[in-house]
Structures are given as C-alpha cells and as structure tokens.
Amino acid sequence: MNKLPQITLVFWVMKICATTLGETAGDLLSMTLNVGYALSSLILISLFLLSLFAQLKARSYKPALYWTVILATSTAGTTMSDFMDRTLGLGYATGSAILIGILITTFAVWRMSEKSLSVDNIQGLRGELFYWMAILFSNTLGTALGDYLADDSGLGFAGGALLIGGLISVVALARYYTRISAVALFWIAFVLTRPFGATLGDFLTKTHDKGGLDFGTVGSSAILAAVLLALVVFAMRSQNRNAHTVAAPVSA
C-alpha cells in the first residue's frame, strides 16, 4: 500500500510548519539547553532513525508517523548543518555547496536505481530509503541556505524569508502554467521550504536587535508544535472520513 500523503496545499502548510519547528527545536536543544551541536546531532539523528524504522515497518500512510519522521529530519538537519558550518568551521557557503553536491548525488543514484523520483507512490523499501535520504539532506541543506541568507547575504531574517517565499511562489506558478516536471518542481519546492522555515524560525526566535521577534526558542517551538499537532489531527480525521466513505456500501 502507498505510504505517502497526497501533495495538497495542506501538505505544504504542514511542511513549512514542521521545518520551522525543526529550526526552533534544534536551536532549543543545541543552544538554549547548551547541549552542543555534536551531541544534539547524535541525539536527533538517533530519534530520526527510530522514527524512520517505524515508518518503514508501517503498511500504509499514517499521518502522525509520517510527520514525526519529517520533523525528525528537520531537527536533525538543523543541528547537522550547524555542526558543519560552525563547529567544523566550514561556513554557510561551503557547507551549502557540499550539501548541494550530496543531494544531487542522492537524486542521481536514486534515479538510476529506481528509474523514478516519485513522490506520491513509493512502495519498495529501496525507493523509500532514497526518499527519506533525500528529505534528510534537503532539510540539512535548507538550514545552511537559510543561515547564509539571514547572516552572510545581508538580507536579514525577514529579507531571507521574503526572497525564499517569492521563489516558492514562482515554483507554484510553474506547476500550473508550465510543462516542467511535477516531480522536479516538488523537490525544488521541498528544498526551498526548508530555508524558508529556517529563516522564519530565526525571525521568530532572535532578539529585536538582531532583526527578530524575540519569541525565544521555547515559546516559538511550543506554538509551532501546537499548530502542527492540530494539522496532523486534521489529516488523520480526513483520512478516516475518506476510508469510511470508500468502505460504505452503495445504496441501490
């Protein structure tokens, strides 16, 4: 059975919410709680692997489980990116370049192996592993790009979010008004929503003198978690309604 959600507007709202929460929660663990980037990465990657194992064992699409894995890739991506860019001293530009190369390689190997980069119907274990690997690296790349736009480019948090938001709008228009591959546009949008979430997360948490709203990592994470939980409950109820509709006998 297919284990992926339908790609709708609600999907993208949940994706942005999850990636923004990943940014604030990752910063909460590594900086606010002073766990550090290296240890935070190990903790969050472990949580990602545990949730991924459960996802791989599932027989059908389960909204709560799917979005748990998405959130885990987002939080792990935040600390992985920070570890590369700050602890290892690679910098945002170099870290982004390395991650772009890793992501392109992942897509190339996936395409050669599975003959497809499908995002709406993956049933084999190997294809599913490639799917989640691409998601993990795209979220890690998005964090590095978001930090680069916010800190090194001079755009600031709000400016970076507006730029990425504009690019996402262009991709959305291309989906309906061009013949560009829907799969290619999905992955472009998926990558772009991560730096959008990263810059938006920084905008929510950073102090006023740094151009943010100063909600802090704790307050921002709590609000975003509540919104994402509400959307997951909505998705679960919608799935149950659709299942009951399909299962209901047709009256003569």
JOURWO-V71901 format. One line per field, one symbol per residue. psi: psi as a letter, one per 40 degrees, with the letter a starting at -180 (. if undefined). Layout:
# JOURWO-V71901
psi->???
This chain:
# JOURWO-V71901
psi->iheiiigaddddddddddddddddddddddddefdiddddddddddddddddddddeieihhdddddddddddddddddddddddddefdiddddddddddddddddddddddeeifieeghdiddddddddddddddddddddddddddddeediddddddddddddddddddddeieihddddddddddddddddddddddddiideeeaefeiddddddddddddddddddddddddddddddehihi.
